[in-house]
Amino acid sequence: MKRFLAIGLTLTLSAGLTVAAAGTALARPNCDVPDPPSACDDSPTEPTPPPVGSDKYPTGWLESWEYVGGAVRVSGWASDPNGGPVQVTAQTAGSPAVTRPANLWHVERNGFVGFSFTVPSSALAGVHTFCVTANNVPDGTQPVPEVAPLSCPQYRITPAAPSGLTLSTGYQEGRRTLDVTFTDNSVREDNYRIDLSWLQTTPDDTPTDPGLPTTPPGGPSLPIPQPTWGAPIPTTEVGVARAVIYGTPDTGRRTWHFTHMPQAFVHVVVVSNEAGLTSAALSGGISTR
């Protein structure tokens, strides 16, 4: 009887091993299919992504600005969902930045989120840009948003206009003359322009050349700029005539003496050119008859 039991136990163990081996052999192909189950996936484990920061950008608006005598005044509002007050920075080219809190009462926003302050700015002639930004209020998470730009406006300063125009006429060697005297107030100009125009009615009295600049008869001895001639004065035409004279950069009282002037009413305009801009015009008129 014991012999039969031993034989039976042996057969049972053999059958179990056979089934286990068969089961293992059948399981391998499932790990080789294109999309294996996770238990069979041998690819590297992906790193856990970093947490997404909850910090929010500040918002705001530059509502008004004004350039006054070497400074720009900026006004508006700025707020941040994470707290406050928001620090607002204004920066102009060539001047230190100015930062102030947006902690003034703002009626439309119904809160202490307003700002109004001045920042130094260039007073030189030209087109200037300044920028206003709202600085982020961090909530402690990463990444921290950068500053939020509110606006980058431009303002324009025209060159200083000439002043003190005086005109006088006379004769020199039988020719009519015109003296144009003015004060050049621009200190960084590219040049200044004198524009002479008149209605020519007598072709036999037209000038043959505009003459050379000299000091007025009996006037002070002034340095004479080297002229750059623009449109020539017509010599035989009847109608509107014009002469444009460009003077070299200078500052102070200037006098130009023109000879061979026509018999007409001469209109005179003087402007300064600086940084690509033209000053307000200084104008006057005089008869050479």
Long-range contacts (C-beta under 8 A, 24 or more apart in sequence): 50-142, 51-141, 53-141, 53-142, 53-143, 53-144, 54-139, 54-141, 55-82, 55-136, 55-138, 55-139, 55-140, 55-141, 55-142, 55-143, 55-144, 55-145, 56-80, 56-81, 56-82, 56-139, 56-145, 57-136, 57-145, 57-148, 58-86, 58-134, 58-135, 58-136, 58-137, 58-145, 58-147, 58-148, 59-134, 59-148, 60-86, 60-88, 60-102, 60-113, 60-134, 60-148, 60-150, 61-150, 61-151, 62-132, 62-150, 62-151, 62-153, 65-130, 65-132, 65-153, 65-155, 67-121, 67-155, 67-157, 69-123, 70-120, 70-121, 70-122, 70-123, 71-118, 71-119, 71-120, 71-121, 72-118, 72-119, 72-121, 72-130, 72-155, 73-116, 73-117, 73-118, 74-115, 74-116, 74-117, 74-118, 74-119, 74-132, 75-114, 75-115, 75-116, 76-114, 76-115, 76-132, 76-150, 77-102, 77-106, 77-108, 77-109, 77-113, 77-114, 77-115, 78-102, 78-113, 78-115, 78-134, 78-148, 78-150, 79-109, 79-111, 79-113, 80-134, 80-136, 80-137, 82-136, 82-137, 82-138, 82-139, 83-137, 83-139, 84-113, 84-137, 85-112, 85-113, 86-113, 86-134, 86-135, 86-137, 87-134, 87-135, 88-115, 88-132, 88-133, 88-134, 88-135, 88-150, 89-132, 89-133, 89-135, 89-147, 90-117, 90-119, 90-130, 90-131, 90-132, 91-119, 91-130, 91-131, 91-132, 91-133, 92-119, 92-120, 92-121, 92-122, 92-128, 92-129, 92-130, 93-122, 93-128, 93-129, 93-130, 94-122, 95-119, 95-120, 95-121, 95-122, 96-120, 99-135, 102-134, 121-155, 122-157, 123-157, 124-157, 124-188, 124-275, 125-157, 125-158, 125-159, 125-160, 125-186, 125-188, 125-274, 125-275, 125-277, 126-156, 126-157, 126-274, 126-275, 126-276, 126-277, 127-154, 127-155, 127-156, 127-275, 127-276, 127-277, 128-154, 128-155, 128-156, 128-157, 129-153, 129-154, 130-155, 156-277, 157-277, 158-277, 158-278, 158-279, 158-280, 159-186, 159-189, 159-272, 159-273, 159-274, 159-275, 159-277, 159-278, 159-279, 160-185, 160-186, 160-187, 160-272, 160-279, 161-185, 161-271, 161-272, 161-279, 161-280, 161-281, 161-282, 162-186, 162-192, 162-270, 162-271, 162-272, 162-279, 162-282, 163-282, 164-253, 165-268, 165-270, 165-282, 165-283, 165-284, 167-266, 167-268, 167-284, 167-285, 167-286, 168-216, 168-286, 169-261, 169-286, 169-287, 169-288, 170-217, 172-217, 172-259, 173-259, 175-207, 175-259, 175-260, 175-261, 176-259, 176-260, 176-261, 176-262, 176-263, 176-288, 177-211, 177-257, 177-258, 177-259, 177-261, 178-257, 178-258, 178-261, 178-266, 178-286, 178-288, 179-216, 179-219, 179-255, 179-256, 179-257, 179-258, 180-255, 180-256, 180-258, 180-268, 180-270, 181-216, 181-253, 181-254, 181-255, 181-256, 182-253, 182-254, 182-270, 182-282, 183-252, 183-253, 183-254, 184-250, 184-251, 184-252, 184-253, 184-254, 184-272, 185-251, 185-272, 186-249, 186-251, 186-272, 186-274, 186-279, 187-251, 188-249, 188-274, 188-275, 189-249, 189-272, 189-273, 189-274, 190-249, 190-273, 190-274, 190-275, 191-228, 191-246, 191-247, 191-248, 191-249, 191-272, 191-273, 192-246, 192-247, 192-249, 192-250, 192-254, 192-270, 192-271, 192-272, 192-273, 193-230, 193-244, 193-245, 193-246, 193-247, 193-269, 193-270, 193-271, 193-272, 193-273, 194-244, 194-245, 194-247, 194-256, 194-268, 194-269, 194-270, 195-242, 195-243, 195-244, 195-245, 195-268, 195-269, 195-270, 195-271, 196-233, 196-242, 196-243, 196-244, 196-245, 196-258, 196-266, 196-267, 196-268, 197-240, 197-241, 197-242, 197-243, 197-266, 197-267, 197-269, 198-240, 198-241, 198-262, 198-264, 198-265, 198-266, 198-267, 199-239, 199-240, 199-241, 199-264, 199-265, 200-234, 200-237, 200-238, 200-239, 200-240, 200-241, 200-262, 200-264, 201-238, 201-263, 201-264, 202-238, 202-262, 202-263, 203-236, 203-237, 203-238, 205-262, 205-263, 206-233, 206-234, 206-235, 206-236, 206-237, 206-241, 206-262, 207-233, 207-235, 207-259, 207-260, 207-261, 207-262, 208-235, 208-260, 209-233, 209-260, 210-243, 210-245, 210-258, 210-259, 210-260, 211-257, 211-258, 211-259, 211-260, 212-259, 213-255, 213-256, 213-257, 213-258, 214-257, 215-255, 215-257, 216-255, 216-257, 219-255, 222-253, 222-254, 222-255, 225-250, 225-254, 261-288, 262-288, 263-288, 263-289, 264-288, 264-289, 265-289
